[in-house]
Amino acid sequence: MDKEKLKNPEYKRMYQVLRERLIKNIARSVLLLLLFNVMLSFLLTRGFYPAMLFN
């Protein structure tokens, strides 16, 4: 019964769309994490910079 469902072109198309969107969402999340880490690093570096000058 399950094999018959997978042979249906409609299910194949749904699976293909699911894979495409999953890959796109994973790529976006990785990019956002990298961007967040860069921003956080920049903000922390700029925040501690004046304190380092006075030491």
C-alpha positions as CSV (number, residue, x, y, z in Angstrom):
1,M,0.0,0.0,0.0
2,D,2.8,2.4,0.9
3,K,4.7,1.7,-2.3
4,E,1.6,2.5,-4.3
5,K,1.4,5.9,-2.6
6,L,5.0,6.7,-3.4
7,K,4.5,6.0,-7.1
8,N,1.8,8.6,-7.2
9,P,3.3,11.7,-9.0
10,E,1.5,14.0,-6.7
11,Y,3.4,12.6,-3.7
12,K,6.7,12.7,-5.5
13,R,6.1,16.4,-6.3
14,M,5.2,17.1,-2.6
15,Y,8.3,15.3,-1.4
16,Q,10.5,17.3,-3.9
17,V,9.0,20.6,-2.8
18,L,9.5,19.6,0.9
19,R,13.2,18.8,0.2
20,E,13.7,22.1,-1.7
21,R,12.2,24.2,1.1
22,L,14.0,22.3,3.8
23,I,17.4,22.9,2.1
24,K,16.5,26.6,1.7
25,N,15.5,27.0,5.3
26,I,18.6,25.3,6.6
27,A,20.8,27.6,4.5
28,R,18.9,30.6,5.8
29,S,19.3,29.5,9.4
30,V,23.1,28.9,9.0
31,L,23.5,32.3,7.4
32,L,21.5,34.0,10.2
33,L,23.6,32.2,12.8
34,L,26.8,33.3,11.2
35,L,25.5,36.9,10.9
36,F,24.4,36.9,14.6
37,N,27.8,35.6,15.7
38,V,29.6,38.3,13.7
39,M,27.3,41.1,15.1
40,L,27.7,39.8,18.7
41,S,31.4,39.6,18.3
42,F,31.5,43.1,16.9
43,L,29.3,44.5,19.7
44,L,31.3,42.9,22.4
45,T,34.6,44.0,21.0
46,R,33.3,47.6,20.7
47,G,31.8,47.5,24.1
48,F,35.1,46.4,25.8
49,Y,37.4,48.6,23.7
50,P,37.0,51.8,25.8
51,A,37.5,49.9,29.1
52,M,40.7,48.5,27.7
53,L,42.0,51.9,26.9
54,F,41.7,53.1,30.5
55,N,43.4,50.1,32.0
